[in-house]
Amino acid sequence: MKTSSLIVLAGVSFMASCGNGNNGTKTEDSVSNKEGQAMVTQPDTTLKTATVAVDQKTADFAIAAANAGMKEIELAKWEQEYGTRQDAKDFAGMMITDHTNAANELKRIASTKSLTLPNLVPDSERENMDKMKTKKQGKEVDKAYVNEMVDDHRKAVKLFEDAAKDVTDMDLKNFASQTLPVLQKHFDHIKAIKAKM
């Protein structure tokens, strides 16, 4: 009885140490490509997304861009429903169209990179957005929306400028470069609306 227990334990120990090919320590998942070379992918624990096949800076940009786009679309719909200024409502319509198009392109690129994008606005933004939505009525909606859009587009322009320079993946780098002029146009437009308020 003791001998068979020792054999089972030895077998389990051997399988544990040989099973992943790295002396029993597993820090990364690895797969082989067509040429048989190991391609390492690391789990993205900070962003709560699936494994990515791009570097962390590139993944961070894609996820931040997706989050920003979802926020823009949701707040634009809120402005269109509850706002009173036609220029702000028109801007909101442009946000829905342009950010939906950008989101679709980003999703298309992400699908080729094994990069899973978030499908909900992060909790940190959600709390702020919900506060904004519950406390504002009429002209207060316009003011809150326009101020938020000015701040958000200032951040978005910086995010995309940095990505256009620093992101290593060429598809996402091109996405950043091509989207940047649209964001700059949005930023200029919303600043002009704010100046009239």
Backbone as a chain_set.jsonl record, in Angstrom:
{"seq": "MKTSSLIVLAGVSFMASCGNGNNGTKTEDSVSNKEGQAMVTQPDTTLKTATVAVDQKTADFAIAAANAGMKEIELAKWEQEYGTRQDAKDFAGMMITDHTNAANELKRIASTKSLTLPNLVPDSERENMDKMKTKKQGKEVDKAYVNEMVDDHRKAVKLFEDAAKDVTDMDLKNFASQTLPVLQKHFDHIKAIKAKM", "coords": {"N": [[0.824, -1.202, 0.0], [1.91, 1.252, 0.855], [3.937, 1.476, -1.023], [2.559, 1.712, -3.497], [1.266, 4.169, -3.069], [3.465, 5.877, -2.935], [4.391, 5.63, -5.548], [2.27, 6.745, -7.01], [2.337, 9.396, -5.983], [4.905, 10.121, -6.831], [4.516, 9.992, -9.571], [2.589, 12.026, -9.96], [4.072, 14.214, -9.092], [6.119, 14.189, -11.007], [4.618, 14.683, -13.35], [3.648, 17.229, -12.77], [5.998, 18.703, -12.712], [6.972, 18.404, -15.278], [4.931, 18.957, -16.99], [4.47, 21.59, -18.016], [6.807, 22.26, -19.177], [8.656, 24.035, -18.096], [10.113, 23.573, -15.737], [8.214, 23.366, -13.698], [7.37, 25.914, -12.999], [5.096, 28.295, -13.892], [4.715, 31.115, -15.574], [3.839, 32.418, -17.789], [1.617, 32.05, -20.564], [2.155, 30.061, -23.405], [2.306, 29.611, -26.938], [2.734, 27.972, -30.107], [3.804, 29.28, -33.234], [3.268, 29.123, -36.865], [5.818, 28.542, -37.781], [6.848, 27.137, -35.728], [7.984, 28.557, -33.683], [8.045, 29.812, -30.367], [5.419, 31.802, -29.189], [4.832, 34.219, -26.962], [2.235, 35.052, -24.797], [0.812, 37.219, -22.468], [-1.276, 37.22, -19.581], [-3.658, 39.796, -19.13], [-3.985, 41.366, -16.384], [-4.532, 43.806, -15.149], [-6.374, 45.184, -16.677], [-8.595, 43.682, -17.016], [-9.158, 42.134, -19.307], [-9.028, 39.888, -22.125], [-6.283, 37.677, -23.055], [-3.57, 39.231, -24.73], [-1.948, 39.854, -27.873], [-0.224, 41.841, -28.362], [2.068, 44.444, -27.336], [2.071, 45.803, -23.952], [1.713, 48.614, -23.801], [0.495, 49.217, -26.218], [-1.85, 47.698, -25.989], [-2.977, 49.006, -23.781], [-3.523, 51.507, -24.901], [-5.468, 50.82, -26.877], [-7.553, 49.89, -25.28], [-8.089, 52.121, -23.661], [-8.913, 53.891, -25.668], [-11.214, 52.573, -26.589], [-12.81, 52.685, -24.273], [-13.108, 55.478, -23.989], [-14.505, 56.084, -26.338], [-16.941, 54.687, -25.964], [-17.951, 56.099, -23.793], [-18.276, 58.675, -24.912], [-20.301, 58.193, -26.805], [-22.458, 57.327, -25.203], [-22.919, 59.583, -23.534], [-23.521, 61.441, -25.488], [-25.966, 60.524, -26.448], [-27.492, 60.98, -24.181], [-27.371, 63.789, -24.042], [-28.738, 64.416, -26.408], [-31.276, 63.527, -25.768], [-32.019, 64.926, -23.41], [-30.952, 67.494, -23.419], [-31.043, 71.072, -24.263], [-29.95, 72.897, -26.032], [-29.51, 73.47, -29.453], [-27.1, 73.462, -30.888], [-25.42, 71.955, -29.243], [-26.795, 69.553, -29.242], [-26.575, 68.883, -31.937], [-23.822, 68.547, -32.102], [-23.621, 66.342, -30.438], [-24.902, 64.442, -32.029], [-23.004, 64.2, -34.072], [-20.984, 63.078, -32.535], [-22.028, 60.548, -31.944], [-22.143, 59.357, -34.497], [-19.406, 59.574, -35.476], [-17.862, 58.414, -33.394], [-18.98, 55.895, -33.219], [-18.271, 54.847, -35.707], [-15.461, 54.904, -35.412], [-15.205, 53.163, -33.237], [-16.096, 50.76, -34.358], [-14.102, 50.309, -36.27], [-11.87, 50.082, -34.593], [-12.596, 47.775, -33.163], [-12.535, 45.939, -35.252], [-9.791, 45.92, -35.904], [-8.749, 45.084, -33.428], [-9.744, 42.488, -33.296], [-8.087, 41.13, -35.002], [-5.816, 41.007, -33.609], [-6.025, 39.391, -31.453], [-7.01, 40.708, -29.265], [-9.074, 41.608, -26.72], [-11.562, 43.921, -26.342], [-13.048, 46.193, -23.953], [-16.575, 46.106, -23.172], [-18.175, 47.683, -21.721], [-18.49, 50.833, -20.108], [-15.902, 51.781, -17.876], [-16.095, 51.287, -14.285], [-15.146, 53.477, -12.787], [-15.56, 55.684, -14.459], [-18.253, 55.337, -14.92], [-19.528, 55.943, -12.483], [-19.141, 58.74, -12.262], [-20.477, 59.577, -14.587], [-23.088, 58.724, -14.074], [-23.728, 60.315, -11.863], [-23.67, 62.812, -13.072], [-25.796, 62.571, -14.879], [-28.074, 62.25, -13.223], [-28.331, 64.569, -11.746], [-28.706, 66.751, -13.361], [-30.734, 68.967, -15.323], [-32.508, 70.192, -18.174], [-31.071, 73.223, -19.252], [-28.883, 72.825, -17.671], [-28.047, 70.299, -18.346], [-26.976, 70.701, -20.905], [-24.799, 72.381, -20.245], [-23.271, 70.747, -18.496], [-22.74, 68.62, -20.227], [-21.305, 69.842, -22.369], [-19.057, 70.883, -20.999], [-17.95, 68.471, -20.089], [-17.338, 67.264, -22.528], [-15.395, 68.989, -23.534], [-13.301, 68.567, -21.691], [-12.955, 65.765, -22.016], [-12.228, 65.574, -24.725], [-9.867, 66.977, -24.788], [-8.245, 65.222, -23.356], [-8.486, 62.97, -25.018], [-7.333, 63.785, -27.464], [-4.669, 64.07, -26.648], [-4.136, 61.408, -25.848], [-4.349, 60.055, -28.338], [-2.439, 61.417, -29.85], [-0.089, 60.679, -28.504], [-0.221, 57.907, -28.911], [-0.017, 57.757, -31.691], [2.614, 58.366, -31.975], [3.998, 56.575, -30.261], [2.951, 53.914, -30.143], [3.585, 50.543, -30.996], [2.46, 48.623, -32.685], [1.578, 48.545, -36.018], [-0.965, 48.707, -37.266], [-2.664, 49.706, -35.239], [-1.276, 52.014, -34.669], [-1.605, 53.421, -37.075], [-4.388, 53.649, -36.988], [-4.631, 55.39, -34.808], [-3.321, 57.669, -35.848], [-4.963, 58.302, -38.045], [-7.393, 58.799, -36.827], [-6.924, 60.912, -35.168], [-7.078, 63.607, -36.43], [-9.877, 63.851, -36.637], [-10.689, 63.824, -33.985], [-9.426, 66.157, -33.143], [-10.85, 68.013, -34.61], [-13.349, 67.682, -33.406], [-12.686, 68.596, -30.842], [-12.035, 71.314, -31.308], [-14.512, 72.187, -32.235], [-16.253, 71.751, -30.023], [-15.128, 73.435, -28.154], [-15.7, 75.871, -29.329], [-18.477, 75.886, -29.109], [-18.712, 75.96, -26.336], [-17.64, 78.478, -25.82], [-19.693, 80.145, -26.602], [-21.613, 79.85, -24.708]], "CA": [[0.0, 0.0, 0.0], [2.788, 2.417, 0.902], [4.677, 1.555, -2.278], [1.696, 2.257, -4.554], [1.062, 5.591, -2.786], [4.683, 6.588, -3.328], [4.455, 5.659, -7.012], [1.29, 7.749, -7.453], [2.873, 10.716, -5.655], [6.042, 10.382, -7.712], [3.965, 10.262, -10.896], [1.975, 13.36, -9.92], [5.171, 15.181, -9.002], [6.781, 14.228, -12.305], [3.728, 15.348, -14.3], [3.582, 18.651, -12.434], [7.244, 19.392, -13.053], [7.245, 18.317, -16.711], [3.735, 19.273, -17.759], [4.501, 22.838, -18.764], [8.088, 22.431, -19.846], [9.523, 25.065, -17.538], [10.51, 23.185, -14.383], [7.155, 23.497, -12.701], [6.946, 27.299, -12.763], [4.359, 28.797, -15.055], [4.486, 32.541, -15.432], [3.226, 32.928, -18.993], [1.073, 31.068, -21.477], [2.868, 30.15, -24.672], [1.798, 28.811, -28.04], [3.687, 27.974, -31.216], [3.273, 29.782, -34.495], [3.42, 28.19, -37.973], [7.218, 28.154, -37.912], [7.237, 26.385, -34.545], [8.586, 29.423, -32.681], [7.134, 30.115, -29.259], [4.882, 33.16, -29.129], [4.398, 34.371, -25.578], [1.171, 35.999, -24.514], [0.666, 37.369, -21.031], [-2.617, 37.634, -19.189], [-3.793, 41.206, -18.788], [-4.724, 41.358, -15.124], [-4.923, 45.136, -14.718], [-7.431, 45.761, -17.488], [-9.718, 42.75, -17.026], [-9.463, 41.743, -20.674], [-8.422, 38.617, -22.493], [-4.87, 37.674, -23.409], [-3.28, 40.067, -25.882], [-0.78, 39.49, -28.65], [0.505, 43.08, -28.598], [2.714, 44.879, -26.098], [1.14, 46.383, -22.979], [1.413, 50.01, -24.14], [-0.46, 49.179, -27.32], [-3.118, 47.216, -25.42], [-3.51, 50.082, -22.944], [-4.094, 52.521, -25.796], [-6.688, 50.304, -27.493], [-8.601, 49.81, -24.257], [-8.451, 53.507, -23.308], [-9.668, 54.44, -26.805], [-12.543, 51.947, -26.567], [-13.547, 53.254, -23.135], [-13.44, 56.871, -24.303], [-15.533, 56.079, -27.368], [-18.227, 54.286, -25.37], [-18.421, 57.216, -22.961], [-18.726, 59.745, -25.814], [-21.577, 57.798, -27.413], [-23.513, 57.313, -24.185], [-23.238, 60.953, -23.122], [-24.147, 62.112, -26.632], [-27.385, 60.121, -26.449], [-28.087, 61.682, -23.043], [-27.538, 65.191, -24.458], [-29.796, 64.507, -27.413], [-32.585, 63.3, -25.149], [-32.365, 65.839, -22.312], [-30.398, 68.829, -23.603], [-31.93, 72.074, -24.854], [-29.244, 73.682, -27.06], [-29.444, 72.757, -30.722], [-25.711, 73.242, -31.303], [-24.905, 70.843, -28.44], [-27.456, 68.338, -29.734], [-25.955, 68.564, -33.229], [-22.493, 68.013, -31.782], [-23.858, 64.995, -29.91], [-25.167, 63.581, -33.183], [-21.714, 63.943, -34.702], [-20.255, 62.162, -31.661], [-22.568, 59.199, -32.115], [-21.71, 58.85, -35.809], [-17.95, 59.443, -35.602], [-17.303, 57.474, -32.413], [-19.433, 54.547, -33.588], [-17.392, 54.421, -36.807], [-14.123, 54.634, -34.853], [-15.307, 51.957, -32.401], [-16.182, 49.599, -35.256], [-12.767, 50.092, -36.844], [-11.013, 49.592, -33.513], [-12.977, 46.373, -32.918], [-12.033, 45.137, -36.375], [-8.345, 45.765, -35.723], [-8.516, 44.291, -32.221], [-10.053, 41.078, -33.561], [-6.936, 40.536, -35.696], [-4.685, 41.007, -32.663], [-6.414, 38.617, -30.263], [-7.163, 41.701, -28.198], [-10.477, 41.774, -26.357], [-11.852, 45.266, -25.858], [-14.162, 46.237, -23.004], [-17.87, 46.433, -23.781], [-18.873, 48.559, -20.787], [-17.7, 51.941, -19.567], [-15.364, 51.35, -16.578], [-16.822, 51.738, -13.089], [-14.68, 54.807, -12.371], [-16.264, 56.649, -15.317], [-19.697, 55.125, -14.756], [-19.984, 56.672, -11.297], [-19.175, 60.154, -12.622], [-21.521, 59.769, -15.587], [-24.395, 58.575, -13.421], [-23.952, 61.531, -11.058], [-23.963, 63.883, -14.016], [-27.115, 62.352, -15.469], [-29.177, 62.358, -12.261], [-28.423, 65.882, -11.11], [-28.845, 67.833, -14.338], [-31.97, 69.073, -16.089], [-32.578, 71.326, -19.093], [-29.817, 73.89, -19.636], [-27.786, 72.231, -16.892], [-27.575, 69.158, -19.131], [-26.084, 71.254, -21.944], [-23.566, 72.873, -19.629], [-22.502, 69.593, -18.026], [-22.3, 67.862, -21.398], [-20.268, 70.589, -23.089], [-17.842, 70.89, -20.164], [-17.375, 67.115, -20.107], [-16.781, 67.021, -23.862], [-14.143, 69.744, -23.647], [-12.289, 67.826, -20.917], [-12.711, 64.459, -22.622], [-11.513, 65.692, -25.998], [-8.488, 67.369, -24.465], [-7.565, 63.967, -23.004], [-8.477, 62.07, -26.174], [-6.327, 64.276, -28.417], [-3.358, 63.703, -26.077], [-4.026, 59.945, -25.934], [-4.122, 59.646, -29.723], [-1.13, 61.967, -30.253], [0.944, 59.8, -27.932], [-0.303, 56.602, -29.576], [0.493, 57.902, -33.059], [4.078, 58.395, -31.881], [4.627, 55.548, -29.43], [2.429, 52.55, -30.278], [4.459, 49.762, -31.874], [1.671, 47.895, -33.676], [1.35, 49.481, -37.12], [-2.398, 48.895, -37.518], [-3.197, 50.597, -34.211], [-0.59, 53.304, -34.862], [-2.316, 54.071, -38.188], [-5.714, 54.001, -36.475], [-4.457, 56.602, -33.988], [-2.971, 58.786, -36.739], [-6.103, 58.654, -38.89], [-8.5, 59.263, -35.988], [-6.514, 62.144, -34.486], [-7.663, 64.835, -36.986], [-11.305, 63.884, -36.326], [-10.776, 64.224, -32.58], [-9.04, 67.567, -33.056], [-12.006, 68.754, -35.128], [-14.342, 67.652, -32.321], [-12.203, 69.448, -29.75], [-12.207, 72.704, -31.733], [-15.946, 72.443, -32.349], [-16.879, 71.834, -28.71], [-14.614, 74.656, -27.518], [-16.454, 76.986, -29.905], [-19.8, 75.87, -28.475], [-18.554, 76.418, -24.945], [-17.379, 79.936, -25.829], [-20.969, 80.83, -26.821], [-22.558, 79.57, -23.623]], "C": [[0.857, 1.249, 0.0], [3.516, 2.591, -0.415], [3.814, 2.149, -3.384], [1.412, 3.736, -4.331], [2.264, 6.406, -3.212], [4.786, 6.689, -4.841], [3.49, 6.712, -7.563], [1.804, 9.15, -7.189], [4.03, 11.088, -6.565], [5.558, 10.722, -9.11], [3.343, 11.633, -10.983], [3.045, 14.427, -9.898], [5.877, 15.321, -10.334], [5.933, 14.967, -13.327], [3.659, 16.84, -14.028], [4.835, 19.372, -12.876], [7.506, 19.379, -14.548], [6.099, 18.827, -17.568], [3.822, 20.552, -18.548], [5.85, 23.147, -19.362], [8.97, 23.503, -19.27], [9.782, 24.823, -16.054], [9.462, 23.49, -13.326], [6.733, 24.918, -12.402], [6.286, 27.804, -14.022], [4.049, 30.263, -14.835], [3.772, 33.112, -16.642], [2.59, 31.777, -19.753], [1.855, 31.181, -22.768], [2.222, 29.219, -25.679], [2.844, 28.848, -29.133], [3.023, 28.534, -32.451], [3.54, 28.768, -35.598], [4.856, 27.686, -38.116], [7.716, 27.373, -36.698], [7.909, 27.227, -33.479], [7.569, 29.739, -31.603], [6.704, 31.572, -29.334], [4.287, 33.315, -27.74], [3.289, 35.399, -25.485], [0.984, 36.044, -23.018], [-0.745, 37.772, -20.681], [-2.632, 39.082, -18.74], [-4.644, 41.316, -17.528], [-5.219, 42.743, -14.738], [-6.134, 45.665, -15.462], [-8.643, 44.849, -17.637], [-10.144, 42.42, -18.458], [-8.763, 40.425, -20.965], [-6.947, 38.796, -22.817], [-4.651, 38.489, -24.678], [-2.023, 39.596, -26.588], [-0.007, 40.736, -29.056], [1.135, 43.492, -27.275], [1.722, 45.647, -25.222], [0.771, 47.824, -23.311], [0.368, 50.089, -25.249], [-1.835, 48.724, -26.828], [-3.777, 48.301, -24.576], [-4.166, 51.166, -23.795], [-5.429, 52.052, -26.362], [-7.838, 50.288, -26.494], [-9.044, 51.204, -23.827], [-9.277, 54.144, -24.417], [-11.081, 53.87, -26.838], [-13.397, 52.527, -25.446], [-14.003, 54.675, -23.426], [-14.572, 56.935, -25.329], [-16.901, 55.704, -26.821], [-18.816, 55.416, -24.53], [-18.979, 58.329, -23.835], [-20.111, 59.436, -26.384], [-22.713, 57.86, -26.39], [-23.905, 58.725, -23.758], [-23.891, 61.743, -24.253], [-25.638, 61.775, -26.7], [-28.14, 60.825, -25.324], [-28.36, 63.142, -23.414], [-28.677, 65.317, -25.456], [-31.187, 64.346, -26.8], [-32.981, 64.401, -24.175], [-31.839, 67.26, -22.466], [-31.376, 69.77, -24.271], [-31.269, 72.866, -25.982], [-29.107, 72.879, -28.339], [-27.997, 72.494, -31.145], [-25.076, 72.084, -30.523], [-25.518, 69.519, -28.898], [-26.856, 67.907, -31.077], [-24.559, 67.973, -33.033], [-22.633, 66.578, -31.286], [-24.147, 64.005, -31.041], [-23.889, 63.221, -33.924], [-20.894, 62.963, -33.871], [-20.723, 60.721, -31.858], [-22.066, 58.59, -33.42], [-20.213, 58.566, -35.837], [-17.367, 58.421, -34.63], [-17.8, 56.047, -32.645], [-18.563, 54.004, -34.714], [-16.005, 54.063, -36.293], [-14.143, 53.352, -34.021], [-15.36, 50.698, -33.262], [-14.825, 49.276, -35.88], [-11.809, 49.542, -35.794], [-11.326, 48.132, -33.193], [-12.449, 45.469, -34.018], [-10.545, 44.875, -36.225], [-8.056, 44.855, -34.536], [-8.749, 42.811, -32.467], [-8.905, 40.383, -34.285], [-5.721, 40.431, -34.781], [-4.94, 40.113, -31.46], [-6.524, 39.524, -29.046], [-8.651, 41.9, -27.932], [-10.681, 43.156, -25.75], [-13.004, 45.225, -24.856], [-15.468, 46.566, -23.728], [-18.75, 47.258, -22.854], [-17.938, 49.669, -20.344], [-17.177, 51.509, -18.196], [-16.107, 51.979, -15.399], [-16.425, 53.146, -12.657], [-15.375, 55.909, -13.171], [-17.781, 56.556, -15.107], [-20.24, 55.93, -13.586], [-20.137, 58.162, -11.6], [-20.309, 60.447, -13.603], [-22.911, 59.687, -14.948], [-24.736, 59.779, -12.554], [-24.37, 62.681, -11.956], [-25.395, 63.766, -14.528], [-28.256, 62.585, -14.472], [-29.366, 63.757, -11.716], [-28.712, 67.015, -12.082], [-30.18, 67.779, -15.06], [-31.886, 70.29, -17.003], [-31.228, 71.891, -19.473], [-28.622, 73.367, -18.852], [-27.201, 71.009, -17.61], [-26.585, 69.643, -20.181], [-24.746, 71.663, -21.354], [-22.676, 71.721, -19.175], [-21.922, 68.81, -19.195], [-21.144, 68.564, -22.1], [-18.97, 70.613, -22.286], [-17.149, 69.528, -20.173], [-16.721, 66.816, -21.442], [-15.475, 67.784, -24.079], [-13.033, 68.984, -22.923], [-11.932, 66.502, -21.59], [-11.925, 64.562, -23.919], [-10.088, 66.196, -25.815], [-7.667, 66.099, -24.164], [-7.436, 63.048, -24.209], [-7.43, 62.493, -27.203], [-4.93, 63.893, -27.931], [-3.127, 62.197, -26.184], [-3.661, 59.505, -27.349], [-2.825, 60.226, -30.282], [-0.01, 61.058, -29.763], [0.962, 58.451, -28.647], [0.268, 56.672, -30.994], [2.018, 57.922, -33.081], [4.653, 57.104, -31.292], [4.157, 54.115, -29.636], [3.259, 51.784, -31.304], [3.698, 48.987, -32.949], [1.248, 48.862, -34.785], [-0.13, 49.719, -37.403], [-3.009, 49.868, -36.512], [-2.538, 51.968, -34.268], [-1.281, 54.099, -35.972], [-3.719, 54.496, -37.774], [-5.637, 55.292, -35.662], [-4.193, 57.817, -34.872], [-4.159, 59.253, -37.567], [-7.28, 59.207, -38.088], [-8.191, 60.61, -35.349], [-7.103, 63.413, -35.099], [-9.164, 64.976, -36.698], [-11.5, 64.349, -34.884], [-10.421, 65.695, -32.396], [-10.171, 68.459, -33.552], [-13.108, 68.803, -34.069], [-13.964, 68.627, -31.21], [-12.406, 70.925, -30.093], [-13.686, 73.097, -31.756], [-16.58, 72.629, -30.965], [-16.38, 73.057, -27.929], [-15.369, 75.877, -28.036], [-17.869, 77.044, -29.32], [-19.722, 76.396, -27.048], [-18.376, 77.928, -24.884], [-18.674, 80.733, -26.017], [-21.95, 80.671, -25.652], [-22.493, 80.654, -22.539]], "O": [[0.591, 2.194, -0.743], [3.699, 3.715, -0.883], [4.283, 3.003, -4.135], [1.323, 4.493, -5.297], [2.121, 7.49, -3.778], [5.22, 7.715, -5.367], [3.839, 7.474, -8.464], [1.725, 10.012, -8.065], [4.132, 12.228, -7.018], [6.098, 11.613, -9.765], [3.54, 12.34, -11.971], [2.943, 15.431, -10.602], [6.201, 16.431, -10.756], [6.45, 15.784, -14.09], [3.614, 17.635, -14.966], [4.772, 20.503, -13.357], [8.201, 20.263, -15.049], [6.287, 19.101, -18.753], [3.298, 20.614, -19.66], [6.025, 24.19, -19.99], [9.965, 23.865, -19.898], [9.686, 25.733, -15.231], [9.795, 23.832, -12.191], [5.81, 25.119, -11.613], [6.869, 27.741, -15.104], [3.212, 30.609, -14.001], [3.159, 34.176, -16.549], [3.003, 30.629, -19.587], [2.189, 32.289, -23.19], [1.666, 28.179, -25.325], [3.753, 29.677, -29.089], [1.839, 28.302, -32.697], [3.992, 27.66, -35.312], [5.084, 26.546, -38.521], [8.884, 26.989, -36.648], [8.364, 26.69, -32.468], [6.383, 29.912, -31.882], [7.531, 32.464, -29.521], [3.339, 32.615, -27.386], [3.399, 36.494, -26.037], [0.996, 35.002, -22.363], [-1.36, 38.57, -21.389], [-1.721, 39.536, -18.049], [-5.872, 41.354, -17.599], [-6.239, 42.852, -14.057], [-6.855, 46.513, -14.937], [-9.61, 45.204, -18.31], [-11.331, 42.426, -18.782], [-8.0, 39.918, -20.143], [-6.431, 39.913, -22.851], [-5.467, 38.438, -25.599], [-1.137, 39.008, -25.969], [0.784, 40.693, -29.999], [0.785, 42.962, -26.22], [0.671, 46.084, -25.691], [-0.38, 48.217, -23.121], [-0.53, 50.929, -25.213], [-2.857, 49.297, -27.205], [-4.991, 48.496, -24.645], [-5.232, 51.679, -23.451], [-6.412, 52.794, -26.334], [-8.969, 50.635, -26.836], [-10.237, 51.448, -23.647], [-10.238, 54.861, -24.139], [-12.039, 54.6, -27.087], [-14.574, 52.825, -25.649], [-15.146, 55.037, -23.146], [-15.489, 57.746, -25.2], [-17.905, 56.324, -27.169], [-20.023, 55.658, -24.552], [-20.042, 58.873, -23.537], [-20.981, 60.306, -26.437], [-23.792, 58.379, -26.676], [-25.091, 59.029, -23.635], [-24.722, 62.616, -24.002], [-26.465, 62.643, -26.977], [-29.294, 61.219, -25.496], [-29.438, 63.669, -23.139], [-29.493, 66.233, -25.355], [-32.152, 64.955, -27.261], [-34.151, 64.777, -24.114], [-32.244, 68.147, -21.714], [-32.41, 69.343, -24.785], [-31.969, 73.451, -26.809], [-28.641, 71.74, -28.316], [-27.693, 71.435, -31.694], [-24.286, 71.321, -31.078], [-24.839, 68.493, -28.935], [-26.654, 66.718, -31.323], [-24.171, 67.023, -33.713], [-21.857, 65.703, -31.67], [-23.685, 62.864, -31.007], [-23.709, 62.081, -34.352], [-20.19, 62.116, -34.421], [-19.913, 59.797, -31.927], [-21.617, 57.444, -33.445], [-19.792, 57.46, -36.176], [-16.481, 57.648, -34.997], [-17.107, 55.089, -32.3], [-18.16, 52.842, -34.685], [-15.436, 53.045, -36.685], [-13.212, 52.55, -34.088], [-14.739, 49.688, -32.931], [-14.451, 48.109, -36.002], [-11.025, 48.636, -36.078], [-10.41, 47.339, -32.975], [-11.972, 44.366, -33.752], [-10.087, 43.745, -36.397], [-7.217, 43.959, -34.626], [-8.041, 41.968, -31.916], [-8.768, 39.163, -34.188], [-4.712, 39.829, -35.148], [-4.131, 40.091, -30.533], [-6.169, 39.136, -27.933], [-9.397, 42.313, -28.821], [-10.041, 43.51, -24.759], [-13.841, 44.324, -24.906], [-15.462, 47.223, -24.769], [-19.919, 47.507, -23.151], [-16.73, 49.461, -20.22], [-17.93, 50.924, -17.418], [-16.672, 53.067, -15.513], [-17.27, 53.921, -12.211], [-15.734, 56.948, -12.618], [-18.489, 57.563, -15.118], [-21.306, 56.536, -13.694], [-21.142, 58.773, -11.239], [-21.015, 61.445, -13.464], [-23.793, 60.49, -15.253], [-25.886, 60.215, -12.509], [-25.299, 63.427, -11.645], [-26.117, 64.761, -14.599], [-29.313, 63.079, -14.865], [-30.46, 64.099, -11.266], [-28.944, 68.144, -11.649], [-30.696, 66.705, -15.37], [-31.271, 71.297, -16.653], [-30.347, 71.174, -19.949], [-27.483, 73.455, -19.312], [-26.009, 70.723, -17.495], [-25.501, 69.082, -20.336], [-23.69, 71.334, -21.894], [-21.473, 71.717, -19.436], [-20.765, 68.39, -19.164], [-20.121, 67.944, -22.392], [-17.896, 70.387, -22.843], [-15.924, 69.442, -20.254], [-15.665, 66.185, -21.49], [-14.559, 67.284, -24.732], [-11.952, 68.781, -23.476], [-10.757, 66.158, -21.718], [-11.054, 63.734, -24.188], [-9.204, 65.871, -26.608], [-6.55, 65.935, -24.653], [-6.397, 62.417, -24.404], [-6.721, 61.649, -27.752], [-4.1, 63.442, -28.721], [-2.042, 61.76, -26.569], [-2.768, 58.678, -27.535], [-2.176, 59.587, -31.11], [0.902, 60.714, -30.516], [2.028, 57.916, -28.952], [0.954, 55.752, -31.439], [2.638, 57.546, -34.075], [5.672, 56.601, -31.766], [4.9, 53.182, -29.329], [3.596, 52.319, -32.36], [4.246, 48.725, -34.02], [0.625, 49.887, -34.508], [-0.511, 50.837, -37.75], [-3.781, 50.75, -36.888], [-3.171, 52.975, -33.949], [-1.516, 55.299, -35.83], [-4.189, 55.567, -38.158], [-6.477, 56.179, -35.813], [-4.782, 58.878, -34.662], [-4.348, 60.453, -37.769], [-8.073, 59.992, -38.607], [-9.106, 61.366, -35.023], [-7.599, 64.252, -34.346], [-9.663, 66.09, -36.534], [-12.374, 65.169, -34.601], [-11.038, 66.395, -31.593], [-10.424, 69.526, -32.992], [-13.726, 69.847, -33.86], [-14.8, 69.378, -30.707], [-12.891, 71.695, -29.265], [-14.057, 74.198, -31.349], [-17.357, 73.562, -30.76], [-17.122, 73.641, -27.141], [-15.646, 76.807, -27.28], [-18.395, 78.127, -29.066], [-20.567, 77.18, -26.614], [-18.908, 78.581, -23.986], [-18.733, 81.896, -25.62], [-23.004, 81.307, -25.635], [-23.22, 80.581, -21.549]]}, "num_chains": 1, "name": "protein.A"}
